[in-house]
């Protein structure tokens, strides 16, 4: 049974860890666990699978209801799965909190006009920064705007994202609640660091259009011409074979670059603890969770200045460069080889605790829910 809390909030999302994709929407799950520190949270997640089933369980204080449907049924399957999931939910919830307007708009539409409940929205989708938003069907964009304008509390993970959504007409106002990092899992671990060698780590979906993996490998080729005192470990939940093939062709693999597939969260934390710096070369972003995770481990970042990253980056926790600027990244990585030992892990860690811990984010949600 759920503990009695101040408010009971129903979360609706299609982005959530499940039997078919263990890392999908894990940032939403961490948000839910944060909110559940102070309020009762039930998550309803319709998920494309192989057959019909509903799994309801409590995980870290969150009542999770995953409702599976045959993936060939697409839209109608998702709706039926959503309705089946609601039968497992205590109807006394005070508000409905959606995640990612592109996928939850129809559930929030139901909450607004059928349930007559106040709705909140956390937005993570990087597509608002890119042409992806304009590629959506016209009718879907209009329905998303109808819902977005009726949301009582739009909560983008960065101010940059909120301003983009306002400009595009999806929301009227916003307040920022950033992504969460589990500071009990991602924490500094003392290891002997060689100031003359740098162990870089990159964690992402490996989607080249956004993450610019090809450009990152090109940078490693140029960096190798200047120094061999580095190694880049790439970990991703996307296709890795093409990138391994390219890294071999560039004579980077495995001495200078290694590439591995999806890893459990705790193993990602172990790899970050053993690294000296995180490197991202994205063309567009909101605020990647891996940056907060790296900071929680006490390591600095090298990243492109895109999305809302600059809202949190400072001279104590890393360096930003312009997107697509391979020469600048070569210089930044070469500089980091001699500079990473000068960063203070305790200072970086303290910053992450203040801004991204479950306790801090949970308190923010609690304050917002109290207004519902």
For each residue, the residues with C-beta under 8 A, 3 or more apart:
1:
2: 5 8 40 42 58 61 63 90
3: 40 61
4: 40
5: 2 8 36 38 39 40
6: 38 39 366 369 370
7: 39 40 94 95 369 370 372
8: 2 5 39 40 41 42 90 92 93 94
9: 35 39 40 41 42 93 94 95 96 97 120 369 372
10: 42 44 89 93 95 96 97 111 117
11: 28 32 35 41 42 43 44 96 97 98 99
12: 43 44 45 82 96 97 98 99 104 107 108 111
13: 16 25 28 43 44 45 98 99 100 103 104
14: 25 45 46 47 78 100 103 104
15: 24 25 28 45 99 100 103 124
16: 13 24 25 28 29 43 45 47 64 66
17: 21 22 23 24 25 26 29
18: 21 22 24 45 47 49 66 68
19: 49 66 68
20: 47 48 49
21: 17 18 24
22: 17 18 26 262 264
23: 17 26 237 262 265
24: 15 16 17 18 21
25: 13 14 15 16 17 28 29 45 99
26: 17 22 23 29 30 265 289
27: 30 31 124 179 180 289
28: 11 13 15 16 25 31 32 43 99 100 122 124
29: 16 17 25 26 32 33 43 62 64
30: 26 27 33 34 179 180 181 182 289 358
31: 27 28 34 35 99 122 177 179 180 361 365
32: 11 28 29 35 36 41 43 62 64
33: 29 30 36 37 59 60 61 62 180 358
34: 30 31 37 180 358 359 361 362 365
35: 9 11 31 32 38 39 41 97 361 362 365 366 369
36: 5 32 33 39 40 41 60 61 62 362
37: 33 34 61 358 359 362 363 366
38: 5 6 35 362 363 365 366 369
39: 5 6 7 8 9 35 36 365 366 369
40: 2 3 4 5 7 8 9 36 63 93
41: 8 9 11 32 35 36 61 62 63
42: 2 8 9 10 11 62 63 64 65 89 90 93
43: 11 12 13 16 28 29 32 62 63 64 65
44: 10 11 12 13 65 67 82 85 86 89 107
45: 12 13 14 15 16 18 25 64 65 66 67 85
46: 14 67 69 77 78 79 81 82 85
47: 14 16 18 20 66 67 68 69 81
48: 20 68 69 70 71 74 77 78
49: 18 19 20 53 68 69 70 71
50: 68 70 71
51: 68 70
52: 68 69 70 81 84
53: 49 67 68
54: 65 66 67 68 81 84 85 88
55: 64 65 66 67 68
56: 63 64 65 66 88
57: 63 64
58: 2 61 62 63 64
59: 33 62 64
60: 33 36
61: 2 3 33 36 37 41 58
62: 29 32 33 36 41 42 43 58 59
63: 2 40 41 42 43 56 57 58 89
64: 16 29 32 42 43 45 55 56 57 58 59
65: 42 43 44 45 54 55 56 85 88 89
66: 16 18 19 45 47 54 55 56 85
67: 44 45 46 47 53 54 55 81 82 84 85
68: 18 19 47 48 49 50 51 52 53 54 55 81
69: 46 47 48 49 52 73 77 78 80 81
70: 48 49 50 51 52 73 77
71: 48 49 50 74 77
72: 77
73: 69 70 76 77 78 80
74: 48 71 77 78
75: 78 79
76: 73 79 80
77: 46 48 69 70 71 72 73 74 80 81
78: 14 46 48 69 73 74 75 81 82
79: 46 75 76 82 83 106
80: 69 73 76 77 83 84
81: 46 47 52 54 67 68 69 77 78 84 85
82: 12 44 46 67 78 79 85 86 107 110
83: 79 80 86 87
84: 52 54 67 80 81 87 88
85: 44 45 46 54 65 66 67 81 82 88 89
86: 44 82 83 89
87: 83 84
88: 54 56 65 84 85
89: 10 42 44 63 65 85 86 93
90: 2 8 42 93
91:
92: 8
93: 8 9 10 40 42 89 90 96 117
94: 7 8 9 117 118 369 372
95: 7 9 10 117 118 119 120 152 369 372
96: 9 10 11 12 93 107 108 111 115 117 118 119 120
97: 9 10 11 12 35 119 120 121 122
98: 11 12 13 101 104 105 107 108 111 119 120 121 122 151
99: 11 12 13 15 25 28 31 104 121 122 123 124
100: 13 14 15 28 103 104 122 123 124 125
101: 98 104 105 108 121 123 125 144 147 148 170
102: 105 125 127 136 144
103: 13 14 15 100
104: 12 13 14 98 99 100 101 107 108 121
105: 98 101 102 108 109 140 143 144 147 148
106: 79 109 110 143
107: 12 44 82 96 98 104 110 111
108: 12 96 98 101 104 105 111 112 119 121 147 151
109: 105 106 112 113 143 146 147
110: 82 106 107 113 114 115
111: 10 12 96 98 107 108 114 115 117 119
112: 108 109 115 116 117 119 147 150
113: 109 110 116
114: 110 111
115: 96 110 111 112
116: 112 113
117: 10 93 94 95 96 111 112
118: 94 95 96 152 372
119: 95 96 97 98 108 111 112 147 150 151 152
120: 9 95 96 97 98 151 152 153 154 155 368 372
121: 97 98 99 101 104 108 147 148 151 153 154 155 171
122: 28 31 97 98 99 100 155 156 157 177
123: 99 100 101 128 154 155 156 157 161 162 165
124: 15 27 28 99 100 157 179 286
125: 100 101 102 128 286
126: 129 130 132 210 284 285 286 307
127: 102 130 132 133
128: 123 125 132 133 161 164 165 168 170
129: 126 160 161 164 284 285 286 306 307
130: 126 127 133 210 284
131: 134 135
132: 126 127 128 135 136
133: 127 128 130 136 141 168
134: 131
135: 131 132
136: 102 132 133 140 141 144
137: 140 141
138: 141 142
139: 142 143
140: 105 136 137 143 144
141: 133 136 137 138 144 145
142: 138 139 145 146
143: 105 106 109 139 140 146 147
144: 101 102 105 136 140 141 147 148 170
145: 141 142 148 149 169 170
146: 109 142 143 149 150
147: 101 105 108 109 112 119 121 143 144 150 151
148: 101 105 121 144 145 151 154 165 170 171
149: 145 146 170 171 172
150: 112 119 146 147
151: 98 108 119 120 121 147 148 154 171
152: 95 118 119 120 371 372
153: 120 121 175 368 371
154: 120 121 123 148 151 162 165 171 172 173 174 175
155: 120 121 122 123 174 175 176 177 368
156: 122 123 159 161 162 165 174 176 286
157: 122 123 124 161 176 177 178 179 286 287 308
158: 161 162 176 178 286 287 307 308 311
159: 156 162 163 174 176 308 311
160: 129 163 164 286 307 308 311
161: 123 128 129 156 157 158 164 165 286 307 308
162: 123 154 156 158 159 165 166 171 174 175 176
163: 159 160 166 167
164: 128 129 160 161 167 168
165: 123 128 148 154 156 161 162 168 170 171 174
166: 162 163 169 170 171 172 173 174
167: 163 164
168: 128 133 164 165
169: 145 166
170: 101 128 144 145 148 149 165 166
171: 121 148 149 151 154 162 165 166 174
172: 149 154 166
173: 154 166
174: 154 155 156 159 162 165 166 171
175: 153 154 155 162 368
176: 155 156 157 158 159 162 311
177: 31 122 155 157 361 364 365 368
178: 157 158 287 292 312 355 356 361
179: 27 30 31 124 157 287 289 292 356
180: 27 30 31 33 34 289 292 356 357 358 361
181: 30 186 289 292 293 295 296 352 356 357
182: 30 185 186 265 296 358
183: 186 187 296 349 352 353 356 357 358
184: 187
185: 182 265 266 269
186: 181 182 183 269 272 293 294 296 297 352
187: 183 184 269 273 296 297 298 349
188: 273 297 298 345 346 349
189: 273 274 297
190:
191: 273 274
192:
193: 276 340 341
194: 197
195: 338 340 341
196: 229 337 338
197: 194 229 230 231 337
198: 229 230 231 276 277 333 336 337 340
199: 230 231 233 274 275 276 277
200: 230 231 232 233 275 276 277 278 279 302 333 336
201: 232 233 234 235 271 272 275 277 278 279 294
202: 216 232 233 234 235 236 278 279 280
203: 234 235 236 268 271 272 278 290 293
204: 207 211 213 236 238 280 282 288 290
205: 210 211 236 237 238
206: 211 213 234 236 237 238 239 240 243
207: 204 210 211 238
208: 211 212 213 214
209: 283
210: 126 130 205 207 282 283 284 285
211: 204 205 206 207 208 216 280 281 282 283
212: 208 215 216 281 282 283 323 324
213: 204 206 208 216 217 234 243 281
214: 208 217 218 246
215: 212 218 219 281 324 326 329
216: 202 211 212 213 219 220 232 234 279 281 329
217: 213 214 220 221 243 246 247 250 252 257
218: 214 215 221 222 250 326
219: 215 216 222 223 281 326 329 330 333
220: 216 217 223 224 230 232 250 252 256 257
221: 217 218 224 225 250 252
222: 218 219 225 226 326 327 330
223: 219 220 226 227 230 330 333 334
224: 220 221 227 228 252 256
225: 221 222
226: 222 223 330 334
227: 223 224 230 334 337
228: 224 256
229: 196 197 198 337
230: 197 198 199 200 220 223 227 256 333 337
231: 197 198 199 200 255 256 257 258
232: 200 201 202 216 220 256 257 258 279
233: 199 200 201 202 257 258 260 271 275
234: 201 202 203 206 213 216 243 257 258 259 260
235: 201 202 203 259 260 261 262 263 268 271
236: 202 203 204 205 206 240 243 259 260 261 262
237: 23 205 206 261 262
238: 204 205 206 207
239: 206 242 243
240: 206 236 243 244 259 260 261
241: 244 245
242: 239 245 246
243: 206 213 217 234 236 239 240 246 247 259
244: 240 241 247 248 253 259
245: 241 242 248 249
246: 214 217 242 243 249 250
247: 217 243 244 250 252 253 257 259
248: 244 245 251 252 253
249: 245 246
250: 217 218 220 221 246 247 253
251: 248
252: 217 220 221 224 247 248 255 256 257
253: 244 247 248 250 256 257 258 259
254: 257 258
255: 231 252
256: 220 224 228 230 231 232 252 253
257: 217 220 231 232 233 234 247 252 253 254
258: 231 232 233 234 253 254
259: 234 235 236 240 243 244 247 253
260: 233 234 235 236 240 263
261: 235 236 237 240
262: 22 23 235 236 237
263: 235 260 267 268 271
264: 22 267 268
265: 23 26 182 185 268 269
266: 185 269 270
267: 263 264 270 271
268: 203 235 263 264 265 271 272 293
269: 185 186 187 265 266 272 273 293 297
270: 266 267 273 274
271: 201 203 233 235 263 267 268 274 275
272: 186 201 203 268 269 275 278 293 294 297 299
273: 187 188 189 191 269 270 297
274: 189 191 199 270 271
275: 199 200 201 233 271 272 278 294 297 299
276: 193 198 199 200 299 336 340
277: 198 199 200 201 294 299 300 301 302 318 336 340
278: 200 201 202 203 272 275 290 291 294 299 300 301 302 303 318
279: 200 201 202 216 232 301 302 303 329 333
280: 202 204 211 285 288 290 291 301 302 303 304
281: 211 212 213 215 216 219 303 304 323 329
282: 204 210 211 212 285 288 303 304 306 307 323
283: 209 210 211 212 304 306 323 324
284: 126 129 130 210 306 307 323
285: 126 129 210 280 282 288 304 306 307 308 309
286: 124 125 126 129 156 157 158 160 161 307 308
287: 157 158 178 179 291 292 307 308 309 311 312
288: 204 280 282 285 291 292 309
289: 26 27 30 179 180 181 292 293
290: 203 204 278 280 293 294
291: 278 280 287 288 294 295 301 303 309 312
292: 178 179 180 181 287 288 289 295 296 312 352 355 356
293: 181 186 203 268 269 272 289 290 296 297
294: 186 201 272 275 277 278 290 291 297 299 300 301
295: 181 291 292 298 299 301 317 348 349 351 352 356
296: 181 182 183 186 187 292 293 349 352 353 356
297: 186 187 188 189 269 272 273 275 293 294 345 349
298: 187 188 295 345 346 348 349
299: 272 275 276 277 278 294 295 340 343 345 348
300: 277 278 294 317 318 319 336 340 343 348
301: 277 278 279 280 291 294 295 313 317 318 319
302: 200 277 278 279 280 318 319 321 329 332 333 336
303: 278 279 280 281 282 291 306 309 313 318 319 320 321
304: 280 281 282 283 285 309 320 321 322 323 324 325
305: 309 310 320 321 322 323
306: 129 282 283 284 285 303 309 323
307: 126 129 158 160 161 282 284 285 286 287
308: 157 158 159 160 161 285 286 287 311 312
309: 285 287 288 291 303 304 305 306 312 313 320
310: 305 313 320
311: 158 159 160 176 287 308
312: 178 287 291 292 308 309 317 351 355
313: 301 303 309 310 317 318 320
314: 317 318 351
315:
316: 343 344 347 348 351
317: 295 300 301 312 313 314 343 347 348 351
318: 277 278 300 301 302 303 313 314
319: 300 301 302 303 332 335 336
320: 303 304 305 309 310 313
321: 302 303 304 305 325 328 329 332
322: 304 305 325 328
323: 212 281 282 283 284 304 305 306
324: 212 215 283 304
325: 304 321 322 328 329
326: 215 218 219 222 329 330
327: 222 330 331
328: 321 322 325 331 332
329: 215 216 219 279 281 302 321 325 326 332 333
330: 219 222 223 226 326 327 333 334
331: 327 328 334 335
332: 302 319 321 328 329 335 336
333: 198 200 219 223 230 279 302 329 330 336 337
334: 223 226 227 330 331 337
335: 319 331 332 338 339
336: 198 200 276 277 300 302 319 332 333 339 340
337: 196 197 198 227 229 230 333 334 340
338: 195 196 335
339: 335 336 342 343
340: 193 195 198 276 277 299 300 336 337 343
341: 193 195
342: 339
343: 299 300 316 317 339 340 347 348
344: 316 347 348
345: 188 297 298 299 348 349
346: 188 298 349 350
347: 316 317 343 344 350 351
348: 295 298 299 300 316 317 343 344 345 351 352
349: 183 187 188 295 296 297 298 345 346 352 353
350: 346 347 353 354
351: 295 312 314 316 317 347 348 354 355
352: 181 183 186 292 295 296 348 349 355 356 357
353: 183 296 349 350 356 357 360
354: 350 351 357 360
355: 178 292 312 351 352 360
356: 178 179 180 181 183 292 295 296 352 353 360 361
357: 180 181 183 352 353 354 360 361
358: 30 33 34 37 180 182 183 361 362
359: 34 37 362 363
360: 353 354 355 356 357 363 364
361: 31 34 35 177 178 180 356 357 358 364 365
362: 34 35 36 37 38 358 359 365 366
363: 37 38 359 360 366 367
364: 177 360 361 367 368
365: 31 34 35 38 39 177 361 362 368 369
366: 6 35 37 38 39 362 363 369 370
367: 363 364 370 371
368: 120 153 155 175 177 364 365 371 372
369: 6 7 9 35 38 39 94 95 365 366 372
370: 6 7 366 367
371: 152 153 367 368
372: 7 9 94 95 118 120 152 368 369
